[in-house]
Amino acid sequence: MKKIFTYIFLIAVTFLINGSGYKGTLPDLPTTKSEQPKPVNNPAVDILPLDKLTIPVRNNGPIDKIGIKYTQDITEAIRQLERIKEILDTNKSYKNFVAAANVLDLTTSNIQQEFTQERFKTTNEKLSNINHDTQQIKNYWITINKNAPYVSYYTTKGAYSGAVLNEQLNNFSKVLEYAIRDIKSSL
């Protein structure tokens, strides 16, 4: 056992004294002291007078905390609308659409209850309208998924067919695009 430790110790010492150090070239240093040190500038000359300085001035006006909170909430609602549009444009997942529509409904309800001031009325109406349309499409899609196997194409005149549903979803995707642009412009 002592022999193993001795060998390990010798190998470690060999690596330590191997001499692997800096292998680059060092810059040439002047050997004469004939160079004069540079004179230090007068600090009074380097300081700008106060009239030349630009001092930022803080505007201590009132902060519209309600407006900031409203903007954050509306931005979140816009993000949710964009998510719904993405679902409709890509895979048209039924479960994802229903979940996103329910979250949008909750967000819209919270915004309308929290921000009842007159200045938010037009944007709230736009959000309420697109939320209502989203809930209508969601309910239509739920109804189709529930009842499509049990009704005939002839008796419903195709209202429960996949082609009609896809057409409705594509049209609603375009409506969402306009609504998102309209809500963004009112911020």
C-alpha positions in Angstrom: 0.0 0.0 0.0 2.9 2.3 0.8 4.4 1.6 -2.6 1.3 2.7 -4.4 1.2 6.0 -2.5 4.9 6.5 -3.1 4.4 6.0 -6.9 1.4 8.4 -7.0 3.4 11.0 -5.0 6.3 10.7 -7.4 4.1 11.1 -10.4 2.4 14.1 -8.9 5.7 15.7 -8.1 7.0 15.0 -11.6 4.0 16.9 -13.1 4.4 19.8 -10.7 8.1 20.4 -11.6 7.7 19.7 -15.3 8.2 23.4 -16.0 5.1 24.1 -18.1 4.8 27.8 -17.8 4.3 30.8 -20.0 5.5 30.1 -23.5 4.9 33.4 -25.2 7.2 36.4 -25.8 7.3 39.4 -23.4 7.3 42.9 -24.7 10.7 44.8 -24.8 11.0 47.1 -21.8 13.1 50.2 -22.1 16.4 49.8 -20.4 17.3 53.5 -20.2 15.7 55.9 -17.8 16.0 58.8 -20.2 12.2 58.9 -20.8 10.6 61.7 -18.9 7.3 60.9 -17.1 4.4 62.7 -18.7 3.2 65.7 -16.9 0.0 65.3 -14.9 -2.8 67.6 -16.3 -4.2 70.2 -14.1 -7.5 68.8 -12.7 -9.1 72.2 -12.7 -8.8 72.4 -16.5 -10.4 69.0 -17.1 -13.6 69.8 -15.1 -16.4 71.2 -17.2 -18.2 74.2 -15.9 -21.7 73.5 -14.6 -23.4 75.3 -17.5 -21.8 72.8 -19.9 -23.0 69.8 -18.1 -26.3 68.1 -19.0 -28.0 67.0 -15.9 -31.0 64.7 -16.4 -34.1 66.1 -14.7 -36.6 63.7 -13.3 -40.2 64.4 -14.0 -41.8 64.1 -10.7 -45.3 64.2 -12.1 -48.0 61.9 -11.0 -47.8 58.3 -12.3 -50.9 56.7 -13.7 -50.7 53.4 -11.9 -54.2 52.4 -13.1 -53.3 53.1 -16.7 -50.1 51.1 -16.4 -51.9 48.1 -14.9 -54.6 48.4 -17.6 -52.0 48.4 -20.3 -50.3 45.3 -18.8 -53.7 43.5 -18.6 -54.7 44.4 -22.1 -51.3 43.3 -23.4 -51.9 39.9 -21.7 -55.3 39.7 -23.4 -53.7 40.5 -26.8 -51.2 37.8 -26.2 -54.0 35.3 -25.4 -55.8 36.4 -28.6 -52.6 35.8 -30.6 -52.3 32.4 -29.0 -55.9 31.5 -30.1 -55.1 32.7 -33.6 -51.9 30.6 -33.6 -54.0 27.5 -32.6 -56.4 28.2 -35.5 -53.7 28.8 -38.0 -51.5 25.8 -37.2 -53.1 22.6 -35.9 -56.6 23.5 -35.0 -56.4 21.6 -31.7 -59.9 21.4 -30.1 -58.6 21.1 -26.5 -56.1 23.9 -26.9 -58.7 26.2 -28.4 -61.2 25.5 -25.7 -58.6 26.1 -22.9 -57.4 29.3 -24.5 -60.9 30.6 -25.0 -61.7 29.9 -21.4 -58.6 31.7 -20.2 -59.5 34.7 -22.5 -63.0 34.7 -21.0 -61.6 34.9 -17.5 -59.2 37.6 -18.4 -61.8 39.7 -20.1 -64.2 39.4 -17.2 -61.4 40.5 -14.8 -60.5 43.5 -17.0 -64.1 44.6 -17.2 -64.7 44.3 -13.5 -61.5 46.0 -12.5 -61.4 48.9 -15.1 -64.8 50.5 -15.2 -63.5 54.1 -15.9 -64.8 55.9 -18.9 -61.3 56.2 -20.6 -61.2 52.4 -20.9 -64.7 52.0 -22.3 -63.9 51.7 -26.0 -61.1 49.2 -25.6 -63.2 47.2 -23.1 -66.0 47.0 -25.7 -63.7 45.8 -28.4 -62.2 43.2 -26.1 -65.7 42.2 -25.0 -66.9 41.8 -28.6 -64.0 39.6 -29.6 -64.4 37.5 -26.4 -68.1 37.0 -27.2 -67.3 35.9 -30.7 -64.6 33.5 -29.3 -67.0 32.0 -26.9 -69.6 31.5 -29.7 -67.0 29.7 -31.8 -65.9 27.6 -28.8 -69.6 26.6 -28.1 -70.1 25.8 -31.7 -67.1 23.6 -31.8 -68.1 21.9 -28.5 -71.6 21.3 -30.0 -70.2 19.8 -33.1 -67.9 17.4 -31.2 -70.8 16.3 -29.0 -73.5 15.9 -31.6 -71.8 15.2 -34.9 -71.9 11.4 -34.5 -75.6 11.5 -33.7 -77.1 13.7 -36.5 -77.2 13.2 -40.1 -75.8 15.5 -42.7 -79.1 15.7 -44.5 -81.2 16.8 -41.5 -78.7 19.5 -40.4 -77.9 20.6 -43.9 -74.2 20.1 -43.3 -74.0 22.4 -40.2 -72.2 19.7 -38.3 -69.7 18.7 -41.0 -66.0 19.2 -40.7 -65.9 21.3 -43.9 -68.3 23.9 -42.4 -66.3 23.9 -39.1 -63.0 24.5 -40.9 -64.5 27.3 -42.9 -65.9 28.9 -39.7 -62.5 28.5 -38.0 -60.6 30.1 -40.9 -63.1 33.0 -41.1 -62.7 33.5 -37.3 -58.9 33.5 -37.6 -59.2 36.5 -40.0 -61.6 38.2 -37.6 -59.1 37.7 -34.8 -56.4 39.3 -36.9 -58.5 42.5 -37.3 -59.5 42.5 -33.7 -55.9 42.2 -32.4 -54.8 45.0 -34.7 -57.8 47.2 -33.5 -57.1 46.6 -29.8 -53.4 47.3 -30.3 -54.1 50.5 -32.0 -56.4 51.7 -29.2 -53.6 51.3 -26.5 
